[in-house]
Structure formats: C-alpha cells, structure tokens
Amino acid sequence: LNDWDGGMFFWPKGTIDDNKIFMPFTIQDLKEVLKVTAGSLRTPIKFPAQKKQLEKLASESDITDNPVLMLVTL
C-alpha cells in the first residue's frame, strides 16, 4: 500500500545496487490506480501535497508518453 502519496503500489522489478530498487509503470497504469484508490483508500495519506502533484502529472500526461521509472532508495 502506498500511504506516501496514494499513488502506485510498489512491486520492484529489479535492483540497481545494494540499496536501490526500481519499478517502471505507464501513465495508463497510474491513471487506473488513481481512479480506483480515489474513494477507497482507508489509510491516511502522509503527504497530500505530493498526491496533488501526482494527480497533476497523470492529468497532464498522455497514455502514449514514455513509462515512468520509480526509483526507491532503501
């Protein structure tokens, strides 16, 4: 569950080094997740300002745009 900004759930696809992992996703995936979690997220979001930025990114992007690469440092 992504309680940081209410966006994509993080399921890493690979590693970069010992403390960095990554997951690619498309704008279409992001839009679907935001639509599903809009009214059903029971866990409070820790950073609502970042959720608004994420929603803005999704609304201003076209589904044919390049995928997004999410990097997480452990």
A tleap script that builds the chain and sets N, CA, C and O, in Angstrom:
source leaprc.protein.ff14SB
mol = sequence {
  NLEU ASN ASP TRP ASP GLY GLY MET PHE PHE
  TRP PRO LYS GLY THR ILE ASP ASP ASN LYS
  ILE PHE MET PRO PHE THR ILE GLN ASP LEU
  LYS GLU VAL LEU LYS VAL THR ALA GLY SER
  LEU ARG THR PRO ILE LYS PHE PRO ALA GLN
  LYS LYS GLN LEU GLU LYS LEU ALA SER GLU
  SER ASP ILE THR ASP ASN PRO VAL LEU MET
  LEU VAL THR CLEU
}
set mol.1.N position { 0.839 -1.180 0.000 }
set mol.1.CA position { 0.000 0.000 0.000 }
set mol.1.C position { 0.879 1.236 0.000 }
set mol.1.O position { 1.838 1.319 0.767 }
set mol.2.N position { 0.565 2.178 -0.837 }
set mol.2.CA position { 1.334 3.417 -0.920 }
set mol.2.C position { 0.635 4.482 -0.087 }
set mol.2.O position { -0.279 5.153 -0.566 }
set mol.3.N position { 1.069 4.638 1.170 }
set mol.3.CA position { 0.476 5.661 2.030 }
set mol.3.C position { 1.257 6.974 1.961 }
set mol.3.O position { 0.920 7.932 2.657 }
set mol.4.N position { 2.289 7.022 1.134 }
set mol.4.CA position { 3.100 8.233 0.969 }
set mol.4.C position { 2.302 9.304 0.218 }
set mol.4.O position { 2.108 10.415 0.713 }
set mol.5.N position { 1.839 8.941 -1.004 }
set mol.5.CA position { 1.080 9.891 -1.817 }
set mol.5.C position { -0.183 9.277 -2.421 }
set mol.5.O position { -0.863 9.924 -3.217 }
set mol.6.N position { -0.503 8.037 -2.052 }
set mol.6.CA position { -1.703 7.389 -2.570 }
set mol.6.C position { -1.589 6.947 -4.009 }
set mol.6.O position { -2.601 6.667 -4.652 }
set mol.7.N position { -0.378 6.879 -4.527 }
set mol.7.CA position { -0.151 6.510 -5.920 }
set mol.7.C position { 0.075 5.026 -6.101 }
set mol.7.O position { -0.550 4.197 -5.439 }
set mol.8.N position { 0.976 4.708 -7.003 }
set mol.8.CA position { 1.253 3.322 -7.381 }
set mol.8.C position { 1.724 2.498 -6.179 }
set mol.8.O position { 2.512 2.963 -5.356 }
set mol.9.N position { 1.225 1.274 -6.102 }
set mol.9.CA position { 1.767 0.335 -5.132 }
set mol.9.C position { 3.130 -0.088 -5.655 }
set mol.9.O position { 3.304 -0.224 -6.866 }
set mol.10.N position { 4.089 -0.298 -4.783 }
set mol.10.CA position { 5.451 -0.559 -5.228 }
set mol.10.C position { 5.756 -2.043 -5.181 }
set mol.10.O position { 5.827 -2.651 -4.113 }
set mol.11.N position { 5.934 -2.615 -6.368 }
set mol.11.CA position { 6.375 -4.004 -6.531 }
set mol.11.C position { 7.624 -3.959 -7.404 }
set mol.11.O position { 7.511 -3.921 -8.629 }
set mol.12.N position { 8.820 -3.963 -6.797 }
set mol.12.CA position { 10.052 -3.780 -7.577 }
set mol.12.C position { 10.235 -4.837 -8.650 }
set mol.12.O position { 9.925 -6.014 -8.460 }
set mol.13.N position { 10.753 -4.376 -9.789 }
set mol.13.CA position { 11.044 -5.262 -10.919 }
set mol.13.C position { 12.522 -5.619 -10.985 }
set mol.13.O position { 12.898 -6.579 -11.660 }
set mol.14.N position { 13.366 -4.857 -10.292 }
set mol.14.CA position { 14.792 -5.142 -10.332 }
set mol.14.C position { 15.564 -4.272 -9.363 }
set mol.14.O position { 15.001 -3.424 -8.672 }
set mol.15.N position { 16.868 -4.502 -9.326 }
set mol.15.CA position { 17.747 -3.747 -8.446 }
set mol.15.C position { 18.778 -2.990 -9.266 }
set mol.15.O position { 19.150 -3.398 -10.366 }
set mol.16.N position { 19.227 -1.879 -8.700 }
set mol.16.CA position { 20.301 -1.105 -9.312 }
set mol.16.C position { 21.605 -1.412 -8.597 }
set mol.16.O position { 22.632 -1.657 -9.230 }
set mol.17.N position { 21.553 -1.396 -7.287 }
set mol.17.CA position { 22.696 -1.777 -6.452 }
set mol.17.C position { 22.143 -2.299 -5.124 }
set mol.17.O position { 20.962 -2.633 -5.034 }
set mol.18.N position { 22.982 -2.369 -4.105 }
set mol.18.CA position { 22.551 -2.961 -2.834 }
set mol.18.C position { 21.441 -2.197 -2.123 }
set mol.18.O position { 20.726 -2.780 -1.309 }
set mol.19.N position { 21.279 -0.911 -2.407 }
set mol.19.CA position { 20.255 -0.162 -1.685 }
set mol.19.C position { 19.274 0.581 -2.584 }
set mol.19.O position { 18.539 1.441 -2.099 }
set mol.20.N position { 19.241 0.278 -3.871 }
set mol.20.CA position { 18.291 0.919 -4.783 }
set mol.20.C position { 17.562 -0.129 -5.609 }
set mol.20.O position { 18.169 -1.045 -6.165 }
set mol.21.N position { 16.231 0.030 -5.675 }
set mol.21.CA position { 15.396 -0.860 -6.469 }
set mol.21.C position { 14.511 -0.002 -7.369 }
set mol.21.O position { 14.348 1.193 -7.124 }
set mol.22.N position { 13.936 -0.613 -8.415 }
set mol.22.CA position { 13.147 0.169 -9.360 }
set mol.22.C position { 11.904 -0.579 -9.823 }
set mol.22.O position { 11.803 -1.802 -9.723 }
set mol.23.N position { 10.951 0.219 -10.338 }
set mol.23.CA position { 9.739 -0.320 -10.927 }
set mol.23.C position { 9.273 0.624 -12.031 }
set mol.23.O position { 9.003 1.792 -11.751 }
set mol.24.N position { 9.171 0.164 -13.265 }
set mol.24.CA position { 8.602 1.003 -14.327 }
set mol.24.C position { 7.076 0.868 -14.342 }
set mol.24.O position { 6.534 -0.183 -14.001 }
set mol.25.N position { 6.396 1.940 -14.741 }
set mol.25.CA position { 4.952 1.874 -14.941 }
set mol.25.C position { 4.548 2.903 -15.986 }
set mol.25.O position { 5.254 3.885 -16.214 }
set mol.26.N position { 3.404 2.665 -16.615 }
set mol.26.CA position { 2.918 3.569 -17.662 }
set mol.26.C position { 1.962 4.596 -17.058 }
set mol.26.O position { 1.459 4.417 -15.948 }
set mol.27.N position { 1.723 5.662 -17.798 }
set mol.27.CA position { 0.763 6.681 -17.371 }
set mol.27.C position { -0.628 6.067 -17.265 }
set mol.27.O position { -1.401 6.428 -16.378 }
set mol.28.N position { -0.947 5.147 -18.159 }
set mol.28.CA position { -2.247 4.476 -18.099 }
set mol.28.C position { -2.385 3.705 -16.782 }
set mol.28.O position { -3.440 3.745 -16.148 }
set mol.29.N position { -1.324 3.003 -16.369 }
set mol.29.CA position { -1.350 2.296 -15.080 }
set mol.29.C position { -1.601 3.275 -13.936 }
set mol.29.O position { -2.406 3.006 -13.045 }
set mol.30.N position { -0.908 4.410 -13.968 }
set mol.30.CA position { -1.044 5.419 -12.917 }
set mol.30.C position { -2.469 5.953 -12.869 }
set mol.30.O position { -3.046 6.081 -11.789 }
set mol.31.N position { -3.039 6.263 -14.018 }
set mol.31.CA position { -4.406 6.788 -14.060 }
set mol.31.C position { -5.401 5.778 -13.506 }
set mol.31.O position { -6.333 6.157 -12.797 }
set mol.32.N position { -5.219 4.504 -13.817 }
set mol.32.CA position { -6.120 3.469 -13.317 }
set mol.32.C position { -6.024 3.344 -11.805 }
set mol.32.O position { -7.045 3.221 -11.127 }
set mol.33.N position { -4.809 3.373 -11.270 }
set mol.33.CA position { -4.623 3.267 -9.818 }
set mol.33.C position { -5.241 4.468 -9.114 }
set mol.33.O position { -5.911 4.305 -8.094 }
set mol.34.N position { -5.029 5.660 -9.636 }
set mol.34.CA position { -5.596 6.855 -9.008 }
set mol.34.C position { -7.123 6.823 -9.038 }
set mol.34.O position { -7.773 7.275 -8.095 }
set mol.35.N position { -7.693 6.292 -10.115 }
set mol.35.CA position { -9.149 6.205 -10.218 }
set mol.35.C position { -9.704 5.210 -9.199 }
set mol.35.O position { -10.723 5.475 -8.560 }
set mol.36.N position { -9.036 4.071 -9.048 }
set mol.36.CA position { -9.506 3.033 -8.132 }
set mol.36.C position { -9.344 3.464 -6.679 }
set mol.36.O position { -10.230 3.224 -5.859 }
set mol.37.N position { -8.225 4.097 -6.358 }
set mol.37.CA position { -7.955 4.460 -4.962 }
set mol.37.C position { -8.578 5.790 -4.555 }
set mol.37.O position { -8.490 6.168 -3.387 }
set mol.38.N position { -9.204 6.507 -5.482 }
set mol.38.CA position { -9.749 7.834 -5.186 }
set mol.38.C position { -10.696 7.815 -3.984 }
set mol.38.O position { -10.595 8.678 -3.112 }
set mol.39.N position { -11.589 6.872 -3.925 }
set mol.39.CA position { -12.552 6.850 -2.831 }
set mol.39.C position { -12.394 5.680 -1.895 }
set mol.39.O position { -13.123 5.582 -0.908 }
set mol.40.N position { -11.460 4.783 -2.174 }
set mol.40.CA position { -11.389 3.554 -1.393 }
set mol.40.C position { -10.165 3.455 -0.489 }
set mol.40.O position { -10.011 2.454 0.211 }
set mol.41.N position { -9.295 4.455 -0.480 }
set mol.41.CA position { -8.082 4.375 0.331 }
set mol.41.C position { -8.429 4.644 1.788 }
set mol.41.O position { -8.822 5.754 2.146 }
set mol.42.N position { -8.283 3.628 2.622 }
set mol.42.CA position { -8.638 3.762 4.030 }
set mol.42.C position { -7.469 4.254 4.875 }
set mol.42.O position { -7.673 4.803 5.958 }
set mol.43.N position { -6.273 4.066 4.399 }
set mol.43.CA position { -5.091 4.513 5.114 }
set mol.43.C position { -4.864 5.990 4.811 }
set mol.43.O position { -4.865 6.389 3.647 }
set mol.44.N position { -4.669 6.806 5.848 }
set mol.44.CA position { -4.428 8.236 5.579 }
set mol.44.C position { -3.134 8.448 4.786 }
set mol.44.O position { -2.137 7.758 4.997 }
set mol.45.N position { -3.177 9.401 3.886 }
set mol.45.CA position { -2.002 9.724 3.083 }
set mol.45.C position { -1.124 10.684 3.880 }
set mol.45.O position { -1.608 11.682 4.413 }
set mol.46.N position { 0.160 10.376 3.956 }
set mol.46.CA position { 1.082 11.175 4.764 }
set mol.46.C position { 1.411 12.522 4.126 }
set mol.46.O position { 1.642 13.499 4.839 }
set mol.47.N position { 1.435 12.591 2.804 }
set mol.47.CA position { 1.820 13.816 2.103 }
set mol.47.C position { 0.792 14.161 1.027 }
set mol.47.O position { 0.999 13.842 -0.144 }
set mol.48.N position { -0.313 14.809 1.405 }
set mol.48.CA position { -1.361 15.148 0.433 }
set mol.48.C position { -0.873 16.068 -0.693 }
set mol.48.O position { -1.398 16.003 -1.805 }
set mol.49.N position { 0.117 16.917 -0.424 }
set mol.49.CA position { 0.634 17.807 -1.478 }
set mol.49.C position { 1.270 16.989 -2.603 }
set mol.49.O position { 1.134 17.339 -3.775 }
set mol.50.N position { 1.964 15.900 -2.253 }
set mol.50.CA position { 2.566 15.041 -3.275 }
set mol.50.C position { 1.482 14.301 -4.057 }
set mol.50.O position { 1.659 14.030 -5.245 }
set mol.51.N position { 0.363 13.970 -3.410 }
set mol.51.CA position { -0.736 13.329 -4.127 }
set mol.51.C position { -1.279 14.282 -5.195 }
set mol.51.O position { -1.582 13.856 -6.310 }
set mol.52.N position { -1.400 15.553 -4.863 }
set mol.52.CA position { -1.882 16.529 -5.839 }
set mol.52.C position { -0.912 16.651 -7.006 }
set mol.52.O position { -1.340 16.796 -8.151 }
set mol.53.N position { 0.403 16.592 -6.728 }
set mol.53.CA position { 1.397 16.629 -7.805 }
set mol.53.C position { 1.268 15.395 -8.689 }
set mol.53.O position { 1.372 15.487 -9.912 }
set mol.54.N position { 1.043 14.247 -8.071 }
set mol.54.CA position { 0.888 13.002 -8.820 }
set mol.54.C position { -0.366 13.049 -9.692 }
set mol.54.O position { -0.338 12.622 -10.847 }
set mol.55.N position { -1.455 13.562 -9.147 }
set mol.55.CA position { -2.683 13.700 -9.925 }
set mol.55.C position { -2.488 14.672 -11.086 }
set mol.55.O position { -3.025 14.461 -12.174 }
set mol.56.N position { -1.719 15.740 -10.852 }
set mol.56.CA position { -1.435 16.698 -11.915 }
set mol.56.C position { -0.608 16.039 -13.019 }
set mol.56.O position { -0.883 16.232 -14.203 }
set mol.57.N position { 0.407 15.259 -12.630 }
set mol.57.CA position { 1.223 14.536 -13.605 }
set mol.57.C position { 0.342 13.623 -14.446 }
set mol.57.O position { 0.473 13.585 -15.670 }
set mol.58.N position { -0.549 12.893 -13.798 }
set mol.58.CA position { -1.424 11.962 -14.524 }
set mol.58.C position { -2.380 12.704 -15.460 }
set mol.58.O position { -2.624 12.256 -16.581 }
set mol.59.N position { -2.917 13.824 -15.009 }
set mol.59.CA position { -3.888 14.539 -15.844 }
set mol.59.C position { -3.233 15.266 -17.012 }
set mol.59.O position { -3.864 15.449 -18.053 }
set mol.60.N position { -1.982 15.683 -16.856 }
set mol.60.CA position { -1.292 16.412 -17.924 }
set mol.60.C position { -0.548 15.498 -18.895 }
set mol.60.O position { -0.037 15.956 -19.917 }
set mol.61.N position { -0.490 14.216 -18.576 }
set mol.61.CA position { 0.245 13.269 -19.418 }
set mol.61.C position { -0.710 12.486 -20.302 }
set mol.61.O position { -1.867 12.254 -19.950 }
set mol.62.N position { -0.203 12.089 -21.449 }
set mol.62.CA position { -0.960 11.282 -22.391 }
set mol.62.C position { -0.569 9.818 -22.208 }
set mol.62.O position { 0.568 9.519 -21.844 }
set mol.63.N position { -1.502 8.912 -22.457 }
set mol.63.CA position { -1.186 7.492 -22.246 }
set mol.63.C position { -0.098 6.978 -23.188 }
set mol.63.O position { 0.432 5.888 -22.975 }
set mol.64.N position { 0.241 7.744 -24.222 }
set mol.64.CA position { 1.309 7.332 -25.130 }
set mol.64.C position { 2.674 7.870 -24.702 }
set mol.64.O position { 3.677 7.605 -25.365 }
set mol.65.N position { 2.724 8.623 -23.600 }
set mol.65.CA position { 4.009 9.117 -23.100 }
set mol.65.C position { 4.892 7.961 -22.645 }
set mol.65.O position { 4.411 6.856 -22.393 }
set mol.66.N position { 6.172 8.229 -22.544 }
set mol.66.CA position { 7.120 7.224 -22.079 }
set mol.66.C position { 6.754 6.745 -20.675 }
set mol.66.O position { 6.161 7.493 -19.897 }
set mol.67.N position { 7.104 5.504 -20.351 }
set mol.67.CA position { 6.854 4.996 -18.991 }
set mol.67.C position { 7.642 5.803 -17.958 }
set mol.67.O position { 8.634 6.459 -18.277 }
set mol.68.N position { 7.176 5.734 -16.728 }
set mol.68.CA position { 7.834 6.373 -15.598 }
set mol.68.C position { 8.667 5.306 -14.903 }
set mol.68.O position { 8.234 4.159 -14.788 }
set mol.69.N position { 9.842 5.668 -14.444 }
set mol.69.CA position { 10.690 4.728 -13.704 }
set mol.69.C position { 10.751 5.205 -12.260 }
set mol.69.O position { 11.334 6.247 -11.960 }
set mol.70.N position { 10.141 4.427 -11.368 }
set mol.70.CA position { 10.142 4.751 -9.942 }
set mol.70.C position { 11.393 4.131 -9.320 }
set mol.70.O position { 11.601 2.920 -9.397 }
set mol.71.N position { 12.218 4.974 -8.707 }
set mol.71.CA position { 13.426 4.507 -8.012 }
set mol.71.C position { 13.212 4.675 -6.523 }
set mol.71.O position { 12.728 5.715 -6.077 }
set mol.72.N position { 13.567 3.662 -5.752 }
set mol.72.CA position { 13.420 3.704 -4.297 }
set mol.72.C position { 14.775 3.377 -3.678 }
set mol.72.O position { 15.412 2.377 -4.008 }
set mol.73.N position { 15.190 4.254 -2.772 }
set mol.73.CA position { 16.413 4.008 -2.010 }
set mol.73.C position { 16.029 3.435 -0.665 }
set mol.73.O position { 15.227 4.024 0.061 }
set mol.74.N position { 16.591 2.301 -0.333 }
set mol.74.CA position { 16.276 1.635 0.936 }
set mol.74.C position { 17.109 2.207 2.058 }
set mol.74.O position { 16.984 1.773 3.203 }
savepdb mol mol.pdb
quit
